[in-house]
Amino acid sequence: MYIVDIMGGFGNQLFQICFALYLKKEGKKPFIYIINPHDNSDHNVYMLEEENFNLSTVGSFSKSLIRNLKSIPIINDKIFSVINQDSMEEIKANNISNMKLVNSYNGFWQDKLFVDPVLDEFKTGFFKNEMFNDSIKKVPIKGSTMLHIRRGDHQAYLPLDYYKDAIKEAGRINNFNYDIYTDDPEWVKSQGIFNNAKNVYGPSKESNIQSDTLNTFARMLTYENFIISNSTFSWWAAKLSERKESKIFYPYPHWPNYQPDIFYDNWIRINR
């Protein structure tokens, strides 16, 4: 049995769904284990519909059974295996040595290898969401650019020079104009380098985190170009909206001392 844990924010959930589809493509029959279900008010609430991707979930009864069995050390050691991010290279080489009866994949799986082979299947499921489908069908305004700034729960803010350099490079785009999406609009408005932004969009005042996140993501899908942050949320907006004429700017490295393999040769690297 293969289980993929679904956790973290919306962008991470999309990578995990892709990973489950990748395992399926490899001949396995994965189940997804939703850590924070729809009725949870946490920031990391599950925001997708697994049936759109033809994936099965671990139900409430099975979750309870797994928890009870794992609480018994001799059974846990014999039949359960947890495969985490440290095994990324072994997974990519299809060389996992510690497989048992029940294998749980616990990680964020941010790698092109788990996205590109299943991207068409993923898009088919993802755009069954009517709001996302309506957004992606819109013809983007020429030169329109989505710039993303994530601060609130981030511990490694991108330096202002990254955005300064990215805006300068993007300024070569015909009819360049940009909107900012951020979780800290007051900070953004206090920084002079963003004075030319047409709009600064922050979190809405509605209490439903899931609705706010999905509405924001749908709007982000409507742009031609993207200046993304070191956030999977904006990475996915760029990836799913990319057209032949799109320009996508990304920070390098993604994190200090760490660069996941999620960027493409035609994307434009801006040193942070």
C-alpha positions in Angstrom: 0.0 0.0 0.0 1.3 3.5 -0.9 0.2 6.6 0.9 1.0 10.2 0.0 0.6 12.7 2.9 -1.1 15.9 1.8 0.0 18.8 4.0 1.3 22.3 4.0 -0.1 25.2 2.0 -1.9 25.2 -1.4 1.3 25.2 -3.5 2.8 22.3 -1.6 -0.5 20.3 -1.9 -0.3 20.7 -5.7 3.2 19.2 -5.7 2.0 16.3 -3.5 -1.0 15.6 -5.8 1.5 15.5 -8.7 3.7 13.1 -6.8 0.7 10.8 -6.2 0.0 10.9 -10.0 3.6 10.1 -10.6 3.5 7.0 -8.4 0.3 6.0 -10.2 2.1 6.4 -13.6 4.9 4.2 -12.2 2.3 1.4 -11.7 1.6 1.9 -8.0 -1.9 2.6 -6.6 -1.4 5.5 -4.2 -3.9 6.8 -1.6 -3.7 10.3 -0.3 -3.8 11.0 3.4 -5.2 14.4 4.1 -3.7 15.9 7.2 -6.0 18.9 7.5 -9.4 18.2 5.8 -11.8 20.7 4.3 -13.5 21.5 7.5 -10.3 22.6 9.2 -9.8 26.4 9.6 -6.0 26.1 9.6 -3.9 28.0 7.0 -2.8 24.6 5.6 -6.4 23.3 5.1 -6.8 20.9 2.2 -8.1 22.9 -0.7 -8.5 20.4 -3.6 -10.9 17.7 -4.8 -9.1 14.4 -5.1 -11.8 12.9 -7.2 -10.9 15.4 -10.0 -7.5 13.6 -10.2 -9.0 10.1 -9.9 -7.2 9.6 -6.6 -8.5 7.7 -3.6 -8.2 8.9 0.0 -7.5 7.2 3.2 -10.9 7.4 4.9 -11.7 8.1 8.6 -11.9 4.4 9.6 -8.6 3.6 7.9 -6.9 6.6 9.5 -8.0 5.4 12.9 -6.9 1.9 12.2 -3.5 3.1 11.0 -3.0 5.2 14.1 -3.9 2.3 16.4 -1.6 -0.1 14.6 1.3 2.3 14.6 1.0 2.7 18.3 2.0 -0.9 18.7 5.9 -0.8 18.2 6.3 -4.4 17.0 3.6 -3.9 14.4 4.8 -0.4 13.4 8.3 -1.7 12.8 7.1 -4.7 10.8 4.6 -3.3 8.4 5.0 0.5 8.3 7.6 2.6 6.4 7.8 6.4 6.3 9.7 7.7 3.3 10.7 11.4 3.6 12.5 14.1 1.7 15.9 12.5 2.6 15.0 9.7 0.2 14.4 12.0 -2.8 17.3 10.7 -4.9 16.5 7.1 -4.2 12.9 7.7 -5.3 14.1 9.4 -8.5 16.3 6.4 -9.1 13.5 4.0 -8.2 15.8 2.5 -5.6 14.0 2.6 -2.3 15.3 -0.2 0.0 13.0 0.1 3.0 9.7 -0.8 1.5 7.1 -2.5 3.7 3.5 -3.5 3.6 2.3 0.2 4.1 4.6 2.9 2.7 3.9 6.5 3.6 5.5 9.3 1.5 5.9 12.3 3.8 7.4 15.3 2.0 6.8 18.2 -0.4 8.3 16.5 -3.5 9.3 19.8 -5.2 11.0 18.4 -8.3 10.3 18.6 -12.1 10.6 14.9 -12.3 7.4 14.4 -10.4 5.6 17.2 -12.3 6.5 17.1 -16.0 5.5 13.5 -16.8 2.0 13.9 -15.3 1.4 17.6 -16.0 -1.3 17.0 -18.7 -3.2 14.7 -16.4 -2.8 17.1 -13.5 -4.1 20.0 -15.6 -7.1 18.0 -16.7 -8.0 17.4 -13.0 -7.1 20.9 -11.8 -9.1 22.8 -14.4 -12.2 20.8 -13.6 -12.6 23.6 -11.0 -14.9 26.1 -12.8 -13.2 29.2 -11.3 -9.7 28.1 -12.3 -11.0 27.0 -15.8 -12.6 30.4 -16.3 -9.4 32.2 -15.4 -7.1 30.2 -17.6 -9.4 30.7 -20.6 -9.1 34.5 -20.4 -6.7 36.0 -22.8 -4.1 37.9 -20.7 -3.6 41.6 -21.2 -0.3 42.2 -23.2 2.5 43.0 -20.8 0.5 42.2 -17.7 2.7 40.8 -15.0 2.0 39.2 -11.6 4.6 40.0 -9.0 4.5 37.9 -5.8 5.9 38.9 -2.4 5.6 36.5 0.5 6.5 37.7 4.0 4.2 36.8 6.9 5.1 33.1 7.6 8.4 33.2 5.7 11.7 33.1 7.5 13.9 33.9 4.5 12.6 37.0 2.8 13.9 37.8 -0.6 16.0 40.9 -0.7 14.6 44.0 -2.2 17.4 43.9 -4.8 15.8 40.8 -6.3 12.6 42.6 -7.0 14.5 45.7 -8.2 16.5 43.7 -10.7 13.5 41.6 -11.8 11.3 44.7 -12.4 14.2 46.2 -14.4 14.5 43.1 -16.6 10.8 42.8 -17.0 10.6 46.5 -18.0 11.9 45.3 -21.5 8.5 43.6 -22.1 6.3 45.6 -24.4 3.5 47.4 -22.5 5.0 46.1 -19.2 2.7 46.7 -16.2 2.4 44.8 -13.0 0.2 44.0 -10.0 1.5 42.8 -6.7 0.1 39.9 -4.7 1.3 39.8 -1.1 0.4 38.8 2.4 1.9 42.1 3.7 0.4 45.0 1.6 1.3 47.7 4.1 5.0 46.8 3.9 4.9 46.7 0.1 3.3 50.2 0.0 6.0 51.5 2.2 8.8 50.5 -0.3 9.4 53.1 -3.0 10.6 50.5 -5.6 7.0 49.3 -5.9 5.5 52.8 -6.6 4.7 51.9 -10.2 2.5 48.9 -9.4 -1.0 49.2 -10.7 -2.5 47.4 -7.8 -1.4 45.8 -4.6 -3.6 42.9 -3.5 -3.4 41.5 0.0 -5.5 39.0 1.9 -9.2 39.6 1.9 -11.1 40.3 5.1 -13.3 37.2 4.7 -12.8 34.6 7.4 -12.7 31.6 5.0 -9.0 31.0 4.4 -9.8 28.4 1.7 -12.0 30.7 -0.3 -9.6 33.6 -0.1 -6.7 31.4 -1.2 -8.5 29.9 -4.2 -9.9 33.3 -5.3 -6.5 34.8 -5.2 -4.9 32.0 -7.1 -7.6 32.2 -9.8 -6.8 35.9 -10.3 -3.1 35.1 -10.5 -3.7 32.7 -13.4 -4.9 35.6 -15.6 -1.5 37.3 -16.3 0.9 37.0 -19.2 4.2 37.3 -17.2 5.3 36.4 -13.7 7.9 37.6 -11.2 7.6 34.9 -8.6 8.9 34.7 -5.1 10.5 31.7 -3.4 7.0 30.3 -2.8 5.3 27.3 -4.4 2.1 29.4 -4.6 3.5 31.7 -7.2 5.5 29.0 -8.9 2.3 27.1 -9.6 0.5 30.2 -10.9 3.4 30.8 -13.4 3.7 27.1 -14.4 0.0 26.6 -15.0 -0.5 29.9 -16.9 2.7 29.9 -19.0 2.1 30.6 -22.6 4.6 30.8 -25.5 5.0 34.6 -25.1 5.3 34.5 -21.2 8.3 35.7 -19.4 8.8 34.2 -16.0 11.4 35.6 -13.5 12.6 33.5 -10.5 15.0 34.0 -7.7 18.3 32.1 -7.5 18.9 30.4 -5.3 15.4 29.5 -4.2 16.5 29.3 -0.6 19.9 30.2 0.8 22.1 27.2 0.1 19.3 25.2 -1.5 18.0 25.1 -5.0 15.2 22.6 -5.9 15.0 21.3 -9.4 11.8 23.1 -10.4 13.0 25.8 -12.8 13.2 25.7 -16.6 15.8 26.8 -19.2 13.4 29.4 -20.7 12.6 31.0 -17.3 14.8 34.0 -16.4 17.0 33.7 -13.4 17.5 36.7 -11.2 20.3 36.4 -8.6 19.0 37.2 -5.1 
